[in-house]
Amino acid sequence: MSTKLTDKTWFIYYKGFQIWLSSEQAEATRALIKSGSKWLDIEGRLLKLEDCALMKGEDNDRAEKLRRGSWMCEYGHWHTKNDECAHGSPFNNK
C-alpha cells in the first residue's frame, strides 16, 4: 500500500464513477465548462461535459457519511447512525 500524499482534491463525477483531479486540472476543467465546450479529454477518457459534475473532495466525504447514516449536529460534529448528540449539554467537556 502506498503512503504517498496526493494533490488530487477535486473529482469529476461521471455516470457513477469518479476521476480525481489536482486543483490545476480542476481549474482547467472549470474553464472548459465555462467556454461552452461539449467534451472533456482527461486521463485517456473522452467525457461528455453535460453528464459531468465537478466537485470538491469533501463533497464526496460528506455524501459517503450521509450514505452510511451518519449525521451532523448543530454544533458541526458528525455522529454515527442512532448516536445521540450531547455537544450542547453543560456536562459535556468536548
C-alpha positions as CSV (number, residue, x, y, z in Angstrom):
1,M,0.0,0.0,0.0
2,S,1.3,3.4,-0.9
3,T,1.5,6.2,1.6
4,K,2.1,9.0,-0.9
5,L,0.2,12.2,-0.4
6,T,-1.9,13.3,-3.3
7,D,-2.7,16.8,-4.6
8,K,-6.0,15.5,-6.1
9,T,-8.6,17.2,-4.0
10,W,-11.3,17.6,-6.7
11,F,-13.2,15.0,-8.7
12,I,-15.4,14.7,-11.7
13,Y,-18.4,12.6,-11.1
14,Y,-19.4,10.9,-14.3
15,K,-22.1,8.3,-14.7
16,G,-21.4,6.5,-11.4
17,F,-17.6,6.8,-11.2
18,Q,-15.1,9.4,-10.1
19,I,-12.0,10.8,-11.7
20,W,-9.8,12.6,-9.2
21,L,-8.1,15.9,-10.2
22,S,-5.5,18.3,-8.9
23,S,-6.5,21.9,-8.3
24,E,-4.8,22.8,-11.6
25,Q,-6.8,20.2,-13.5
26,A,-10.0,21.3,-11.8
27,E,-9.4,24.9,-12.8
28,A,-8.7,23.9,-16.4
29,T,-11.9,21.8,-16.4
30,R,-13.9,24.6,-15.0
31,A,-12.6,26.9,-17.7
32,L,-13.5,24.4,-20.4
33,I,-17.1,24.1,-18.9
34,K,-17.5,27.9,-18.9
35,S,-16.2,28.1,-22.5
36,G,-19.2,26.0,-23.7
37,S,-17.2,23.0,-24.8
38,K,-19.2,19.8,-25.1
39,W,-16.3,17.3,-24.5
40,L,-13.6,16.8,-21.9
41,D,-10.5,14.8,-22.7
42,I,-8.9,13.7,-19.4
43,E,-6.6,10.8,-18.5
44,G,-7.3,9.0,-21.7
45,R,-11.1,9.3,-21.4
46,L,-13.4,11.4,-23.6
47,L,-16.3,12.6,-21.5
48,K,-19.5,14.5,-22.5
49,L,-19.4,17.5,-20.2
50,E,-23.2,17.7,-19.8
51,D,-23.0,14.4,-17.9
52,C,-20.2,15.5,-15.6
53,A,-20.2,17.2,-12.2
54,L,-17.0,18.9,-10.9
55,M,-16.9,18.6,-7.1
56,K,-14.6,19.1,-4.2
57,G,-13.3,16.1,-2.3
58,E,-15.0,17.0,0.9
59,D,-18.3,16.7,-1.0
60,N,-17.6,13.1,-1.5
61,D,-16.7,12.6,2.1
62,R,-20.0,14.2,3.2
63,A,-22.0,12.2,0.8
64,E,-20.4,8.9,2.0
65,K,-21.1,9.7,5.6
66,L,-24.7,10.5,4.9
67,R,-25.0,7.3,2.9
68,R,-23.8,5.3,5.9
69,G,-26.4,7.0,8.1
70,S,-24.2,9.5,9.9
71,W,-25.5,12.9,10.7
72,M,-24.0,16.3,11.6
73,C,-25.4,18.1,14.7
74,E,-26.0,21.8,15.0
75,Y,-22.5,22.1,16.6
76,G,-20.8,20.8,13.5
77,H,-19.8,17.4,14.7
78,W,-20.5,14.1,12.9
79,H,-22.4,11.3,14.7
80,T,-22.9,7.7,13.7
81,K,-26.4,6.4,13.0
82,N,-28.6,6.3,16.1
83,D,-26.0,8.2,18.1
84,E,-27.3,11.0,20.4
85,C,-25.7,14.4,20.5
86,A,-24.5,15.8,23.8
87,H,-22.5,18.7,22.5
88,G,-24.9,21.3,23.8
89,S,-25.1,19.7,27.2
90,P,-23.5,21.6,30.1
91,F,-22.0,18.3,31.3
92,N,-20.1,17.7,28.0
93,N,-16.4,18.8,28.2
94,K,-15.7,18.2,24.5
